[in-house]
Amino acid sequence: MSASQRSPSPGVGSVARPTVSASPEAPLGPAASGPRSSPDRGRICVLSPPFARPAPCRQGRSPHGGGLLVVGPVYVPALPARGSALKAFADLAPRIRARTAPLWTVPPPTPPERLLGRRPPASVHPTPALLAEHLRGVRRAITTVQRAAPAWVDAFHVEDAPGALDSPGPVGEELWRLLAGSGLRPVTGPDREFRQQIACAKAAWAGGRGLGVRVLLGEPPDERLSDSARLMLRRLGLPAGSLDLLLDLGAVTDEHHQADKRALLALDLLLPLTTWRTVAVISGAFPRSIPDHAPDPFVEFERHDWDVWHLVRDSFGVPAGDGRPPSPSAFLYGDYGAQHTRGCDEPSRREGGPPWGVLRYTTERTFLLCRFPTDTTDRARIVRAAARRIVGCGDFRGHTYSAGDRWLYDCARGFGSRGSGNAEGWLRHGHVQHMTHVVDRLGAVSL
């Protein structure tokens, strides 16, 4: 079935997957105002409805005084589509979920661990049947917790599997259902191969919700970034205002990161290319591990990701207009939740784990972490002691603040092994309190 024959609002079971046949230079879909001809070049429309029916940006006055307040999602957590993060999103209060639009990353189904943005030297994928089952489970899990709310899905770790992009086999069918029939926004990028860009564009046309452009920015950008992005936009051929710019700065774990400078350089190169529906600046400051030589298992780490976003936002202080920088209200905050950036690269099926666990808590400026051994018969008592240290600190927001805070409070006051949790639960509750705190703090920021 061709793209023109497909229903504009297909269900999961009715989405036909076309083959990739466009040329590298040809735009996909009907003629539209592309990146070179748009009269609103460089402007941003924040979270407008599906691009089939464009609408103006929705903004209102901040109740905290000052500038503009974005109506709709304000927070983009980059999360792996696995149990701890999925359950955490489901645990959020409705008011927090309404302001949160996750960037879900499909994790590798089996070892080894991979790195987002880099392909392994050889194929490391399981059998087609196992990979199709993995994709089917991811789709069902995400759509269950999202409930048709806006979100993106990045299938980088599986889209290079044999038959994923241009085969009618089980892997290709499941990937197409995930990208086009799940209600999620597919993700591509200027560094992705041509076939992947075209497949995501076709999925965006079929799903009617637009498309995310994820730019992984590990090094200072130059004109090559704008050239590759311009070529990608020409290939996609999507209407102006249907694309979301997801600027991913990766890990920013020390004060010498200069990530804000990289972000500003990239925005100078990318913002003029088209009318972006959403711009999110994403980075992660959560540490991958606690040093073994730490004198106290209760340690703090600076939230450099929060600082980076504020620096970038404050650099765009002029309201949007012809020839002027866009309004900072269009820049959404993004991070990796209460987990290090490599959490999205870890395989779903792993054997064993580290001989220690971590309870985590997010404050205004830091992450509070309490590490404890797990290879002991006295684990429950040790976990509860760690929870008491967090609950007893001055930054604890109270047991009614979120489901994560409630779990910490109950764990600290409990007895026995029941309710002391496991690795997935500790991360789940850490995500809940973190995302709740971030959305509340963004609500207090005068945009």
Secondary structure, DSSP 8 states (H G I E B T S, - for coil): --GGGS-SS--GGG---------TTS--SS----TTT-TTTT-B--S-S-TTS-----EEE-TTSSSEEESS--EEEEEESSHHHHHHHHHS-HHHHTTB--EEE---SSSS--BTTB--SS-----HHHHHHHHHHHHHHHHHHHTT---EEE-TTTTTSTTTTT--SHHHHHHHHHHHSSS-EEEE-TTS-HHHHHHHHHHHHHHSS-EEEEEE-SS---HHHHHHHHHHHHHH---TT-EEEEEEEEE--STT--HHHHHHHHHHHHGGGS-EEEEEEEEE---S---TT-SSSEEEEE-HHHHHHHHHHHT--S--BTTB---GGGEEEEE-TTS-GGGGGS-SS-----SEEEEEEE-SSEEEEEEEE-SSTTHHHHHHHHHHHHHTSTT---TTS-HHHHHHHHHHH--SSTTS--HHHHHHHHHHHHHHHHHHHHHTS--
